Amino acid sequence: MMLGLEIHQRLLTHKLFCSCPSELVEDGQPDLVVHRQLRPVISEMGEMDEASRHEFENRKQFEYLAYEKCNCLVELDEEPPHDLNREALKIVSQIALQLNAKPVDEVHIMRKLVIDGSNTSGFQRTAIIALDGYLETSKGKVGIQTIALEEESAGIVKSENGKVVYSLDRLGIPLIEIATAPEIKDGEHLLEVAEKIGLIMRATGRVARGLGTIRQDVNVSIEGGARVEIKGAQDLKMLPTLVELEVKRQQKLIFILEQLKKHGKIFIKKEFVDVSHIFKNTEAKLIKSGLAAGQSVFALKLPHHAGLLGQELGPNRRYGTELSDYAKTAGVKGLIHSDEHLEKYGIKPAEIQELRTTLNVQIDDAFVLVVADATTAKKALQKVYERASMDYVPKETRKANEDGTTSFMRPLPGRARLYPETDVPPIVITKEFLREVEREKGKSFEEKKEDLFSMLNKEMAEQMLRSKNLLLFEKLVAKFQKVEPTLIASTLENTLVSLRREGHEIKDVERTMNELFSAYQEGRFVKAAIPEILKLVASGEDFSSALKKFERISGEKLKKVVEECGHDQKVVMSKYRLYVDPKELGELLAKTSDQSNASKTGKVG
């Protein structure tokens, strides 16, 4: 098995080829709606990329939603790209240093052909920034082949009836792409590599956090199989499962090919037969409703496929499911095949027999049915024909499903996909730029890890290492050196989370934390009051007003409180827990006790 990983992570900076902010629109109405169709072009080598041809054959219409606050004419492809975002270039270069990669002498922007509608221009701009790095892992070094800077795609809003609607808010946000060599040993090693690269990037404090800001693409191949790229793996814990199931899928496909090749060369007659007449009185709901809507039923005979379409490739997925995935790319919802229990669809035995007779299906043959308008049905069966005729495991781009299985998306793209960008000039990487990157890169991931473990317990250090608050924690610890790092970490990771679950959300966390620990360092309140102060701030009260309600009781005021409570520590803390520091109270009570004992001793003497 050969195993590699590609990680795509959004950067915390404005868009890559314009000055628009990298903001996402939650529920806003678009300020502009644009309709487009895209088509592939021939590369400079005179070739057409197979993945682009596949997408073009679907002939989809694309609708783009644009927003004034985060889009301009660049995202609409109505204006040439501006100069490359130098801040993004610097961030990627700093991460490359931590991955021991060698910077290129000159950055050349390339166009990567993408006509699935995810980019208005029909291509994605990308550039290699560094090469030949490596990552230290528990199972040895893993090579980092390339580190690239590229633009994020548009996000799908919905897809129906041959039209796909995209939102342009995220289009153009800078991404770092890190691609490893195929040197990862297994699924657990893959998880380790993905986690470590993610931690290295997050430790810089210059990458975006949250759902959808990072994506893992896994490349898997086995002997006798093919390289498959699994896109969109969001949950790191599922990576070992993805690998395991992909290996099993390819092994099953190899077995199916072996069974087919026992009959000689795989040959399927390209004949799409209209069998609608067989179902003119059918009780099968799916077929009946299709015919009532003016659709047709078309069939394709698959010689020697009996029993193979039902071969399980993974949980809830069979070879018939693979063929169905291909059919779906033509616009149908799926297909029906003869290895299924056709009675569950309501298809009667007499109808099945007439189908077999009409298609001349022998005992070891199979067939598939598609219900759609005639044009779409034939396109769908053409896809099935192409896939079933392959005498090899195909190279594919596949989508990661929640259960660890994958679904076909498109053929794996080839070299014809890339060609030079002529609107953005190359960027020379100067020695001065590299010195600037070195000066500003900050501590490495390993150095930060060591610092955390020296000031926090192991559990909290591990938690902070993975936290979105790491950079803020480092700032607060450096600024408020009299405040225990453990208190800062606990407030960020535990207190704020607990308050959020209760519905108390702090709007400006960094400003509030600075105000909070500044006042704490001055001794103006006690630890126990922190959650209560933050609740008031979350409700809209300004910090100084919230603080006044929890001013610390100390000195002479504390002495009076102690006297009122009969010098009983439990009574004091039950009444004044949010205002009294336990350590100061303990010292005061100890001092009072010593004085009392000394007084008694003096009287006896």
N, C-alpha and C positions, 0 to 999 in steps of 0.2 A: 504493500500500500504506500502511496505517496500522498502527503498531506501538507497543504499550505494555507495561509490565512491572509486575507486583506481586511484592513480596518479603515473605516472612513469616519472621521470625527470632525464636527463643526468647530470652527475657531471663534473666539470672542473678539470680533472686530467687524468693521463695516464690510459691505459686499466686495467681491473680488475685482470686478472691473468697472465699478462706479462708486459713488460716495453714499449711496442709499444705506440706511441703517439695516442691520440684520435682525429685523423685528418680524414676528409672526402675528398674523391677524386671527383673533379668536372667532368672533361671530360677526364681524363688520360686513356691511354691504360693499361690493366692489364699486370703484369709481369708473371702471371701464371694463367692457367685455369684448374680447377679440376672438374671431373664428379663423381657424387655419386648417390646411391640409399639408402634409409633409411627404416628400419623396426622396429616395436615395440617389446618390450620385456615384459615378464611376471614379475610383481612386486614381492617383497619379500613375499607378502601376497598371491601369486599365482593367482593374478588377472591381466587382461589386461585393460588398460585405454580405455574407449569408444571413446574419442576424437582421440586418437592415432590410434585405429583400423580403424576409419572412414577415417583418412588421408591415412593410408597404403593401403586401398582398391582402392584408386585412382591411385596407382602405377606410380607416377610421376618420371621423371628423373630430377636431379638437377645439375646445372652447377654453379660453384663458381669462381668469378673473384677476384684474390688476387693481392695486391700491395706491393712492397718492402718497401715503406716508412711508411706503417702503419699496416703491417701484418707480422706474423712469423709463425712458425710451430704449435704454440698453437691454433691459429684461424683455421688452416687447420686440426686440430685434429690429427696431426702427432707427437705431443709431449705433455706430461702431463702438466697440468696447473702449473704455478709458484705459489709462495706464494700470498695470498690475498693482494691487494693494501691497505696498512695501511692508506694512506692519504684518500682514499675513505671511509674507515671504520670510520675515525675521522670525516669527513664531515657529514656522516649519523648520527653519534652519537650526533653531535652538533645540527643538525636539530631536532633530537628526544628530546633533552632537551627542545627546544622551544615548543614542542608539549606535554610536561609534561609526556613523556613516560618513562617507567622503562627499563634500559638496561638489557640484558640477562647476565647471569654469564659466558656463554661460547657460542661462535659462531660456529655453525655447518653448513657446506656447504651441500646443498642438490641438487640433480639432478631432474629437472622438465622435464619429457618426452615431447619432441616437435619434431614430425617427419614431419612437413609441409615443411621442408627444410631450415627453417630460422636459423638453427644452424647445422654446419657440423657434430657435434658429435651426433646429435639426441636428445640432451637435453640441457636445459638452467640451469646454476648454479645460485643458489639463497640461501640467508641466512637471517634468522630473526635476527635483531640487537636490537630491543626494542619492548615492549608490553604495552598495557593498558594505552595509553595516552588519551588526550582529547583536544578539541578545543572549545574556547568560541565563541558563535555566537549570533546573535540577537534573535534566537529562542531557546536559551539554549545550554547546552553543547552537543557536538557530540563526541562520543567515537572514539579513534584511536586504532583499534584492533592490528595492526602490522605495524612495520616499517622494511623494508627489504632492503638488498643490493643485486643487481643481475646484470647480464651482458646483454647488449643490443643485439638484434638479428641482423642478416644480413638484408640488404635492398633489396627488389625485384627490379630488373632492367626490366624484362619483363617475361610474361608467355604466352606460345602458344604451341599448338599441344602436350600437355602432358609433356612439358619441362618448368621448371622454372629456370630463371637465377638470381642469387643473387650476390651482391657485398659485399665483406668481410670487407670493410673499417670501417664500424661502428660496426661490430661484436666484442663484448667484452668490449665496452665502459661501464663504471660503471653507473648503474641506482639506484636511490632511489625509492622504491615502498612504498607508504603510503596508507593503507587500513582503511577506516572508518568503524565503526559499522553501521548496517542498521537503523540509528536513524535520518536520514535526513527527514524533514517533507514533502517537495514538491519540485517542479522544481526550484522555485526561491531560496529556501533555499539551494538546491544543488549548484546553481550558486554562492551563497555567500561563501559556504564552499570551493568550488574549487578555487575561487579567493583568499581567505584568506590563504589557504595552499600554493598556488603559490607565494603569496607575502612574506610569511615567508621564503620560500626556496630562493627566489631571493634576499631577503635582506641580506643573508649571503655572497653574492658575489662569492659563490663557485659552482654555478650550471650554466650549459650552457644556452645560450639564442638563440632565432631564431626559424624558422619554423622547426617543427619535433622534437625539443629537449624535448618537454613535451607532454604527452598523458594522456587523462582521459578515464578510463573505468567505466561505470555506471552499477550498479547491481539493477535491478527492479523486483519486484514480487508483485502480487496482490492475494487476496483470490480467490481460485479456479483456479489460474493460476500457474506459475512456475517461479523460479529464472532465469532470463536472464541476461547475461553479454554483454553489448554493448561496443565494443572495438573501439578505435581510434577516440574518440570525440576530434577534434582539436579546434573547435571554442566554447569558453565558452558560448557565447550568445545563442548557439543552445541547451544547456543542458536542459532548461525547455521544449523546443519543443520535444526533444528526449524522455523525461519522459512522457509527455502528449500523444505522439503518440504510445509509447510502451504500456501504460496502455490501450488505446483504442484498440490496436491490440489484446492484450490478452482477453479483454472483448468480442471482435468479435469472437475470436477463441472459447471461452466458449459457446457463442451463437450457433456457428456452431455445436459443439459437442452435445449440447442439442437437436438440430434438428435431428442429426443423431441417437442419442440414443432413439428417439421416435419410431424408427423401430427395437429396440432391440440392441443386441450386434453388434458393428461395425464388419462386415465381408466382406473382399475383397478377391476374388479368385485370387491367384497368378498365373495368366495366361497372358503371354505377347504374343500377337497375331501378326503375320506378315501379314500386310494388304497391302503390296506393290502392289499386283495385282489390287487392286481397283483403283489405281492411274496411271495405265500404259498409259492412254491417257489424263492425267490431264493437266490443264492449270495453276495450282497453282505453281508459280515460285519457291518457297522455296522447295516444294516437288519434282518438276520436275528436278531442278538442282541437288538435292541430289541423286535421282535415276540415273541420267545421270552419276554421279560420282561413281556409284557402291554401293551407300548406300541403306538402306531399311527403310520402314516405319513400326514401331511397335506400337501397341495400348494396353491400359489397361482399362478395364471397372471398373467404380467406382459406385457401387450400392447406390441409394438414395442420390447422390451428385448433382442432377440437381438443378441449381440455387445457389448452395453453392460455387462453384468454382468462381463465379462472385461476391461473397460477398466482398465488399470493406473493407479492414483492415486499410487503411491509404491512403494518397494522392498517386494516381497512383499505388496502390498495392492492390491486391485481394488475396483470398485464393489460386487461381490458380497460382499467383506469388510465394507464399510460396512453393508450390509443384515444381514449376519451379526452384527455388533456390536449392532445394535438387537434382533435376535432373542435374543441372549444375555441381555439384561436381563430377559427373561421366564423365564429359568431353563434354557434349552436350551444344549447345548455348541456349537452352530453350526448351519449349514444346508448343503444341497447345492443347487447351481443348474445350469441347463442349459448354461451357457457353459463349464463344467468338462468335462474328459474323464471322463464318467460311468463308463466302463469301468474306471477305476482303483479305483473303489469296488466293482467286481464286478457292476455293473448291466449286464444283457445288452441288446443291441440290441432284442430283442423287447419287453422291459419298457419301454425308452425309447419305442418306437413306441406301445405301449398307453397310456403316460402322455400322450403328445401327443394321441392320439385322445380319451381320456377328458376331458382339459382343453380340447379343441378348440384346441390350440396351432398357429398358422400358422407359416409359414417365418420371419417376422420377430418372432415372439413368443418369450418365455422363460418359465421356471417355476422355482420354488424348492420344495424338500422339507424337511420337518422331521420328525424321529423323536423322539417323546416321548409321555407320556400325553396323552389327547385334550384335556384342559383346558389343559395347558401348551403343547401344540403350537398350539392356536388362539390363545393369548395371544401366542406368538412370531410367528405369521403376522400377527396384528393389528399388531404393531410394524413388521414388514416392509411391510405394506400402508400404514401411516401414512407411513413414510419414503419409499417409492417413489412415493407420490401427491403428494409435495411438488413444486411447480413453481418452487422457489427453493432456493438453498443455505441450509440451516438454521443458525440460531445454536445453538452447542453448547458444552458443557464437555467437553473431551477429555483423555485421559490421555497423558502423554509416555511413549513406549516407548524402550528402550535404543538402538535403531538410528536414532532421530531421527524416526520416524513417530509417529502418534498413533492412539488408539482412542476411539470414542464412549463417554462415561460417562452423560450426561444432557443434557436441554435447558438452555440458558443461563437462569439464574434472572432474574426480573424484579423490579419494584418491590414486588410483593405479598409479597416475601420478608421485608421488614423491618417491624418495629413496635416501639413503645417498651417498654422494660423497666420494670415497675412496682414491682419489689422493691428496686431500688437508686436512691437519690435522686440528682439531678443534682449535680455538683461545680463550684462556682464557682472559676475560676482567678484568684486574687488577685494583685495586684502583688507582694506579699511572697513568694508562691510562685514567681513568675517571677524575682525577684531571687535567691532561693535556688537555683533551677535554673542561673542565670547564674554564681553564685559557685562552684558545685560541678561545672560542666561540664568543667573541665580544658582542656588544649590541644586545638585543633582538629586534624583529620586532617592538614591542610596543614602546620601548625606541627610536628607530630610527624614528618612526612616530612622536613621541613627539618632537624630535629635529628638524625635518623638518618643522613642523607647527610653531615652535618658530622662525625660521629664514626666512621662505618664506611665500608668501601669500597662501591661501588655494588651489587655482587652481594649482599653480606651485608645492606645496608640494605634492598634490595627483599625479601629473604627475611624479615627481621625485621618488616617492615611488614605482611606477610601471616601472621605467626606467631601461634599461640595464646599464645606466651610474651612478647608485646610488653609487656604491663603489668608482668610480673615483671621483664623486662629494664630497664624504666624505673625501677622501684623499686631494683634492685640498683645501677644506675649512679649514682643519686642518693645512695645510702647509702655506697657504697665508691668514693669519688672517686679513690683512689690505684690502683685496679685498672683496667687498660686495658679500655674498652668492647668492643673486639674480642675479648678473652679471654672476657668474660661472654657475648657473643653466640655465639661459637664453642662454648662449653660447652653452652649451652642448645639450639642448633640442630644441632650436629654430634656432640659427645661423647655427649650423652644419647640421641640417636637411634641411634648406633652401638652403644652398650651395650644398648639395648632390643632391637635386632636380634639380639644375642648372648644374649638372655635375662636381662639384668640390668636390672630395673625399679626405679626409685627411687619409693618410695611417697609420701613427702611432699617434693615437689620444692622448694617455696618454702623450707621450713625448712632443707633440706640445702644449698641454694644460699647461704643466709645464713650458715650455719656454714662452708661452704667458702671463701667470699670474705672472710669476717672473718679466718680463719686465714691466708689467702694475703696479705691486706693487711698482716698482722703479720709476714710473711716467714717463716712456719713451714714451708712446703714449696715446691717448685718446680712450674712448669707441667706438666712431663712426668708428675708423679705424680697429676694430677687423675683420669684414667680409672681408675687402680688404686685410689685412695681411694674413688671412687664405686662400684666393683665390690664392695668390702667392705661399704659401706653398704647396697647393694642386697641383699646376702646376709643382712642382718640385724644386722650389727655396728654398734655405736653409733659416732658420728662421731669422738669423742675417741680411742677405741681404734684406729680405722682410721688416724687421723692419726699416732699414735705410731709406727706401722710405716714411715712415710715422712717422718719429721722431716728437715728440711733440714740438710745438712752445710755449715757455714759457719765463717768466722773461723779460729781455731787448728786446729780439726778438719780443715778443708779443706787447710790448709798441710801437715799430716801426710799426708793422702791424696795430695797432689801429690808429696811427697817419696817416698812408697812407690811411686808409679807413675813415678818417674824423670823428673818434670816433663814427661811426655808427655800432651798434651791428649786424644789419641785413646784412650789407655789409661784415663785417668781417666773419660771419658764412657762408654766401653764397660762399665766396672764400676759406675759410680755415677750413671748418667744420671737415675735417678728421685730422686736426692738432692742433686744439684749444679746450681746455676744457671750456665748457660754464660757469662753475662756476667761474673759474679763470678769464675769460673774464669779467663776470658780476662784480666781485669784483674790477677789475682794472678800469672799466668804472665808477663804483660808486665812487672810490677813486679820479679819475680824475675830476669827476663832483663836488665833495666836495671841491677839491683844487681850482677849477675854481670859485665856489661860494664864497669861502673865500677870493680869490683875489679881486673879484668884491666888496665885502663888505668892504675890506680894502681901496679901492680907494674912495668909497663914504665917508668913515669916514674921 
